[in-house]
Amino acid sequence: GEVAEATTGAVQERMDTAKGGKQMVDEGGQPARAALLAKGDAKDAVGTDKEANRLISLGAERLETAAKKLREAAGMPDVEGIQGKEKFALWADSYEKRAAAYKQAGALLTGELEGPVFSEVETDALRVVLAQEGYDWAYKKGAAAADAAARSVGYTGESAA
């Protein structure tokens, strides 16, 4: 019925998009691969930048909280079995200095970077390139790992005979 036709239509549309991605890579050659990989790396870099900024802010907040709690605890009577208490004030000082540095870094990194937008065809094309690159990378990585493993057990490639 209607659901089956709609599903068939959606599947066909998706297959056409995927074919378009493969065609983009095949016909575009190295320039297409380079552009797609550049856009992919740019998108990843923007995401990493956003996460780094979030962690800088979180790091400053946590360091300030820890410093405050260390100072509070340092002013209280000693408890048998709690080690390192003599360092609490020193740690608090260093945490506050680090938090201030994080805040300075955060102030320098205001605003979000603009990142690339991918069409569905570009997304599929990038998947094709990454699959091809991944195969090459995995093969090279596997060969390097096998060589390292062989060296670690003293295998030189020569027979012991």
N, C-alpha and C positions, 0 to 999 in steps of 0.2 A: 504494500500500500504506500501511502504517503511517507511514512517513516523510512521505509526501505529505500524509496527514491531519493529522499533527502540525504540519507546516509551514503548512498552510492554517489550522489552528486558531491558530497563533502569529501569523500575518499578520492574521487577523480580530481577534484580541485587541488587537494593536497599533493597528489602524485604529479600533477602538472607543475606545481610550484617546485617540487623536488627536482623534476626534470629540468626546470629553468635554472636552478642552482648549478646542476651538473653541467648544463650547456654553458653557463656563464664562465665556469672554470675552464672547460674544454676549449671554448672559442676565445676566451680572454687571455689564456696562456699565463706566462710569468707576470705580466702587468696586473692581471686580475688577482692572481695569487698574492702578489705583494700588497696590493691595495686591501684585500680582504684580511690578510694577516695584520697589516698596520691598523686597520679599524678594530680588529679583535683585540690587539694589544692595547690600543688606546682605551677601549671600553674597560678592559681589565685594570688598566692604570688608574682610570677615574674612580672605579670601584674601590681599589686599594687606597687611594688618596682619601676618599670619604671615610673608610674604615679607620685609617691612621688618625685622621682628625678626631673621630669619635673616641679612639683609644687615648689620645693625648688628653682630651678633656676628662675622661674617666680616670686616667692615671693621676692627674692633678687632684681630682676630688678624693680619690682613695688615699693618696699620700697625705693630704691634709687631715682627713678623718683619722688615719692611723697616728699621725703626729699628735693630734689632740688627745687621743686615748692614751698614748704612751706618756705624755706629760701628766695627765690625770693620775695614771697608775704609778708613775715615778714618785708622786707626792704622798702616796699612801704607805702605811706600814709594810715592811717586808713580810712575805709569806714563805714559810719553809717549803722547799721543793721548787719554787719558781726561780729559774735560772736566768741570768742575763739582765736582771733588773737594773743593775748599775749602768747599763748601756742605754736605757730607755731615753734619757734626755739627749744623748748624743745621736741616737737614731732619729729622734723627733727633729732635731736640727737639720740633719741631712735630708730627711723626707720633706721638710718645709722648703729647703733650698731647691730640691728636685722639682717639687710642685710649682715653685715660682718659675723655674726654667721651662717646664711644660706649658705654663700659662703664657710665657713670652713666645714660645714656639707657636702655640695656638693662635695668638694675636697676629702673628705674621702670616698665618695660613687661613685667612678669612675667605669666605665665599666658596662656592663649589665650582669645580672645573666643568666645562661643557664636554660631553662625550658624544661619540658618533651614534647615530640611529641606524638600525638595520632594517631593510625590507625583508619580507619572508624569503624572497629569492636569494638575497644576500646571506641571510642566516643559513639557508641550505647550502649555498655555495661555500661558505666558511666551514661548514661541517664536512663537506667533501674535501676541502684543502686540509683541514685538521686531521681527517682520517688518513689522508695520504701522507701528510707530514708525520703523524703519529706512528704510522707503520715504519717509516724511515727511522724515526727517533727510537722507537721501541727496538728495532733491529740493532741499531748502533749501540743503544744502551745495554741490550742483552749481550751483545758480543763483548762489550767492555766489562760487564759484570762477570762473564764467563772467564775472560782473561785474568781479572783480578782474583777470582776464586782459585783459578789454577795456580797463580803465583803464590797465593796464601798457603797452599799446601805443598809448594815446592815443585810443581809440575813445570817443566821447561819445554815440553814438546818433544823431547828426545826420549827414546826408549831406554830402559835400564839394562838392556841386554849387552 
